[in-house]
């Protein structure tokens, strides 16, 4: 066999082995952020669902506004307070603590709207 072809084949094999090692290293490094990325995907899916259901959601909001004005005002106050807290926390270290509170608020809003 031609020594040049053997050299090329060996170089190709070394490159393949190095690429495999790099893929394994990258997969190991990215494993830590996989949970965050899956959460982001879930949020994106929920937002796309909400974009598809805008007419239904607005009808639901108007219905709650008409039949339950106190609930609407209470939820509006909570949303306003949450927005103010989020604005205030953006530059500080409060943001990681505000996220669970906002999640609970959104869950209670979702439960109130579905009931």
C-alpha positions in Angstrom: 0.0 0.0 0.0 1.1 3.5 -0.6 2.7 5.0 2.5 0.9 8.3 1.8 -2.5 6.7 2.0 -1.6 4.9 5.2 -0.5 8.2 6.7 -3.7 9.8 5.6 -5.8 7.0 7.1 -3.9 7.2 10.4 -4.4 11.0 10.5 -8.1 10.5 9.8 -8.4 8.0 12.6 -6.6 10.3 15.1 -8.9 13.2 14.1 -12.0 11.0 14.6 -10.8 9.9 18.0 -10.1 13.5 19.0 -13.5 14.6 17.8 -15.1 11.8 19.8 -13.2 12.9 22.9 -14.3 16.5 22.3 -18.0 15.4 21.9 -17.8 13.5 25.2 -16.2 16.5 27.0 -18.8 18.9 25.6 -21.7 16.6 26.6 -20.2 16.4 30.2 -19.9 20.1 30.4 -23.4 20.8 29.1 -25.0 18.3 31.4 -25.1 20.9 34.1 -27.2 23.4 32.1 -29.6 20.8 30.7 -32.2 21.4 33.4 -32.2 25.2 32.8 -32.5 24.6 29.1 -35.5 22.3 29.6 -37.2 24.9 31.8 -36.6 27.5 29.1 -38.1 25.1 26.5 -41.2 24.6 28.7 -41.6 28.4 29.1 -41.3 28.9 25.4 -43.9 26.1 24.8 -46.3 27.7 27.3 -45.9 31.1 25.6 -46.5 29.7 22.2 -49.7 28.0 23.6 -50.8 31.4 25.0 -50.2 33.1 21.7 -52.4 30.5 20.0 -55.2 30.9 22.5 -55.2 34.8 22.8 -59.0 35.1 21.9 -59.9 32.5 24.5 -57.7 34.0 27.1 -59.0 37.5 26.6 -62.6 36.2 26.7 -61.7 34.5 30.0 -60.1 37.7 31.4 -63.2 39.8 30.4 -65.5 37.2 31.9 -63.6 37.2 35.2 -63.5 41.0 35.1 -67.3 41.2 34.7 -68.4 38.5 37.1 -65.6 38.7 39.8 -64.5 42.4 40.0 -63.0 41.9 43.5 -60.9 39.0 42.4 -59.8 40.9 39.3 -58.7 43.9 41.5 -56.9 41.6 43.9 -55.1 39.8 41.1 -54.2 43.2 39.5 -52.8 44.4 42.8 -50.7 41.3 43.2 -49.5 41.5 39.6 -48.6 45.2 40.2 -46.7 44.4 43.4 -44.9 41.5 41.6 -43.9 43.8 38.8 -42.6 46.4 41.3 -40.7 43.8 43.2 -39.2 42.5 40.0 -38.1 46.0 38.9 -36.6 46.7 42.3 -34.8 43.3 42.4 -33.3 43.5 38.9 -30.1 45.2 40.1 -29.9 43.4 43.5 -29.7 39.9 44.7 -33.4 39.6 45.4 -34.2 38.2 41.9 -33.4 34.5 42.7 -35.7 34.8 45.8 -38.5 36.6 43.9 -38.8 33.9 41.2 -40.4 31.2 43.4 -42.8 33.8 44.8 -43.8 34.9 41.2 -44.2 31.2 40.2 -46.6 30.6 43.2 -48.5 33.8 42.2 -48.8 32.6 38.6 -50.0 29.1 39.7 -52.6 30.7 42.0 -53.7 32.9 39.1 -53.9 29.9 36.8 -56.0 28.0 39.4 -58.3 31.0 39.9 -58.9 31.4 36.2 -59.5 27.7 35.7 -62.0 27.5 38.6 
